[in-house]
Structure formats: structure tokens, C-alpha cells
Amino acid sequence: MISLILDTDLGDDVDDVFALAYAVRNPRINLCAVTTVLGDTRWRAALALRLLDELGVADIPIAAGTPGGEVNTVTLSGDVVVPPGTDDPRCETRSAAELMADVIATAPQPVWLATIGPATNAAVLVAERPEVVEGLAGIVMMGGRHEPAFPREHNFGTNPEAAAAVCNSGGTVLVGDYVVTCQARLRRDDLPRVRQAPGVGDSLATMLETYFNRRERDWTSMYDPAALTLALDETFLTLDPTPMRADVFNGQVRFAPGSAVSGLRLADAIDTDAFHEELLGVIERPA
Ligand SMILES: [Ca+2]
């Protein structure tokens, strides 16, 4: 079993809430803390607390990152479950980076950090607590686009300097980039099965259906939970063995082969059918 901190911008693109449910319900993951990033981080924390209640776990600390940093308005999904502006008093007063550092420093085993939103909080941790980062088992990140495609990707494009700093932080950093993780999908005909997930099914299905309707399509990518599986093994996503580095070029993160000691690796393929069954199978486990 791995220990994991989930750093998330849940509430917009709907895949984050599936990553949260997947982390809680997966018997191979011990979710130690949740931190939120981008925009109204207190509302995102309130949404996370609501979903953790529905998932049947009440003892996972949640801290909000520094609010703001939103580059463009993105389609919301979480507003149909928790109204925007909601502030749950259970949200920690510690900053997101402080909570991360405290959990990493006191955990009985090395912890994985998963960033499934912009890397703003993780970059603060890397900059301010490098000795703590050295104690991590590794970092998994969803974001970026490997060549040949190079248009803007939301997570790394929102704060490219932060993403590059985390990518190049020195330890094991495994990236599920857009090109690979966009192939992981849920479709409208998955809604009945999602709705049956114990406790949290109604909220997940309502957010997923809302997202389909606002995007006017019948599928969406599960970028975040797919990337998360890299913290476990390469059953669903596989890694290119080439050591990489990340550079900021024209306001975007660009990957290039790095030094032999670099711990940065990029996913290069995904078993979409196996991951689809894994995701639904895990979230429908009993609370
Ligand atoms: Ca996300």
C-alpha cells in the first residue's frame, strides 16, 4: 500500500472528483491529505470535504492553497453539489504546502504526492522545504504535452514555472501527460454504473452528467485518475525509460531528454479498456 497526498483543482473538469474517489476506495492507497489549488481554493476544499463525507471517510486533513491564479474561466461541475463560495470550517488553517510538509515529515513511510491541477502548491513545497521533498517516495503529475503536439495544456500552462520546478525537483517525478491520459474516458452510458457507487454515486454521476451537458458531448477524459495510477505501478500507464527535463519555452513547459540522473519520466502509453474497468471497479467498492 502506498501513502498519498492529493493536490487537486477539483470542481471544474470533472476528472478530479473521480481521482479523489479512486484514491479513497483503492485498497492499495492510503490517502493521507488533500490540498486544493487554483481559484476559489476554499470552495474546492469544501467540495472535497463533502465528497469525503459521502465516501465514508472523515479523518483526512484538507488544506486550501493560496487562492487565485485562474487564467481563464473553465466549465464548472462541482457547483451542482456544493454552491460556489461555500467555506467548510473543517478546512485546515495550515497552508497547503505546510500540510504537505507536515504529512511527509511525520508519515511512517515515504509518501507520494500527486498534483492533478496546476503545480502551484507543490512548487512552494519544493522551494521552501527541499529537505522534506527529499523524503518523498515520488511525485506524480498530470499535465503537459509531450511532442509532437505542443499547444497549451491547462495544468502546466496555468503555472509553467511551477510545473517545471516540480518536474526538475530531483527525485522520482512521473508525468501522465495530456496526450496519454486524454485517452482514458468515461462516456454517457457509464452514468448508471457511476450512480451506483456507494455513498458518493449520486454526486459523481450528477457532476459527470452536468459536465457532459455543459461541454455538449457524451464523453470526457479521465486525465487525473489515469495519471494517479503511476504512483502504484505500470499496469495501466507505461513509462518511457528516457530521463527527461522540463524547460519553460514561450510560456509553456517543454520536455527534452535530461541527464542520466534525472528522475523525470513521461508516460508513453495507456491500456484504456483495462483502466476504464479499474476506475469503475474501484469507485463502486463498498464504503
Ligand atoms: Ca485536475
Boltz pocket constraint, residues with backbone or C-beta under 6 A from the ligand:
constraints:
  - pocket:
      binder: B
      contacts: [[A, 8], [A, 9], [A, 10], [A, 13], [A, 15], [A, 16], [A, 116], [A, 117], [A, 224]]
      max_distance: 6.0
